[in-house]
Amino acid sequence: LYAGRISLEKGVMEIPEIYRKVKEEIKDIQLVIAGSGPAEKELKAAIPDAMYLGWVDHNDLPNIYSAADLLVLPSKFDTFSCVVLESFSCGLPVVAYKTKGPKDIIQNGKNGYVVTNRDQMIQSVMAYFRYEELQKSFKKSAVIRAKAYTKKGIIDQFLFDTGLHNC
């Protein structure tokens, strides 16, 4: 699954190569794209056999996350990355680039993968699908990790990090 704005800055044009390489090993894999954006036509031309859901109402995203096996996040410029927490809260592991946000949330090798290049992303996706027990473990760990990100916890951490917790 890819969920988000379909635009070049989100790294979506890396998905065709990732999908092609993974599909060589995992023949029955299905890519689902949830979102819309300016690079949609280009992405559809590059991956005509993907399932395109278009823009999805935020209230419908939990059903999509829950039905997927893995979220691929090819953006190299993410900040907080709400999509990672949304995915985790539905038990959906994530493979993402080592950027601010994903690298702070994903516990590499426990509830997803944090990678530095496309080849590592491809290898991580294939490794995830090779082992059913790993998938189960990642899904459980994703839900546990999401629970660590409550409003109170985030505000308390912010106050501590800024030195305002004693005010």
N, C-alpha and C positions, 0 to 999 in steps of 0.2 A: 504494500500500500504506500502511495505517496498522498499526503493530504496537505494542501496549502495552495498558495497563489502560484499559478503556472507562469512563471517569469524567469528570465535569464539569471537575475540576481539570486534566485532560490536554487540555482544549480540544476534545474530540471533537464537540461540538455546532457547531463551526465547519465541520466536514467536509461536512455536507449542502450548505451554500451554495457551498463551494469546488467540490465535485463537480458540482453543478448548472450552475454557470457554465462550468466546463471542458468539460463534456459538450455544451454548446451549440455549442462550436467543434470538439471532437474527439468525434464521434458514437460511435465504437466503443471508447471508453475503458471499462475495467472497474475498479471499485474493489474492493479486497480488504481486509478487516478481520481482523487476527489478534489475538485477545485476548478477554477477557471482563471484566465489571465491572458496577457498579450502573447505569450509563447505557445498557446494551446494548439494553434494550427500547425506550427512547426513540430511540436511534440507528437501530435496525431499522425503526421506524415512519417515521422521516424519510428513510431511504435503503433502501427495500425491494429495490431491484435490485442492491445491493452483494452481494459474496460474503463470507459470514461463516464464518470458520474456527473460531471459538471459541478456548478456551485451547489454546496450542501448546506442546509440550514444547521446552525450550531447545535440545535436540539437533536438533530438526527445523527450527529457525529459519533456518539457513543455506540450506536448500533453498528456503524461501519468499522470503528476500531475493534469492537468485540468480535466481528466476523473475520477480521484479518489475522494473519499469522505473524507479520513483521512489518514495521514501518521503516521505510528508507527515507532518510533526510539528507539530501545531497547539498544543502546550503553551506557555504563556507563563511557566511557572515551573519550567523544568528546571534541574538543577544540573549534573552531569557529562554525563549523557545517553549511557549505554552503547549505546542503540539506534542512535545515529549511528555509533559505531565498529563495531558489529556489521554494520550496513548497508554501511559503507565497505569492510569486510574482504571482503565478497561482491561488491564492485563496484557497489553500489547507491547512487547519489547521493541527497541529502536536501535537501528544502526545509523550513526551520524558522524559527520566530520568533527574533529577536535576543535570546536569553536566555543566561545563564551556561551553559556547556557547549556547546550548538550553535554559538554565535558564536565560541567559542574553537577549535572543531574544524573546522567547515566553512569552506572558503576560497571566499567568495562569488564566483560566476561561474566557478569552476574545477572544483569537485567537488560543487556544490550551490548553494543560494541561502539567504541569511539575510535575512529580511524583517521589516518592522516592523508590518504590518497585513494584514488578510485580502485586500484588493484586490491588494497586492503579491504575496501568496502565489498568488492565482489567476493573475495575469499571469506569474509565474515558472514555474508548472506548464505553462501554455500555451506559453511560450517554449521550455521544455525539449523538449516534444514536437514542436515545429515543425521542428527541425533534427536530422537523423540524425547528422551529424558531431559536433554538440555533445554528443549523448547518448554517443557513443563516447568522446569526450575526457573527459567528466565521469566515466564509469565507470572509465577508466584512472587518472585522478587520484584517485578515491576510494580505490582499492586502495593507491596510493602513500601517501596521507595516513594510512591505517590503520596502515601499517607504521611510521610515526613514533611510534606509541603503544605502545611495549613496556613491560613491567614495570620494567625497569632504567631506561629513559628517563624514565618518570613519577616514579620514586623519586629519581633524580638531579636532576630539575627541582625536585621538592618540597624536597629538601635545599638546593639552591641558593637557591630563593625564600625559604626560612626562615632562611638564613644558617648552616645546620648542615653545609654541605659541607666545611668546614675542620676539623671536630671529629674 
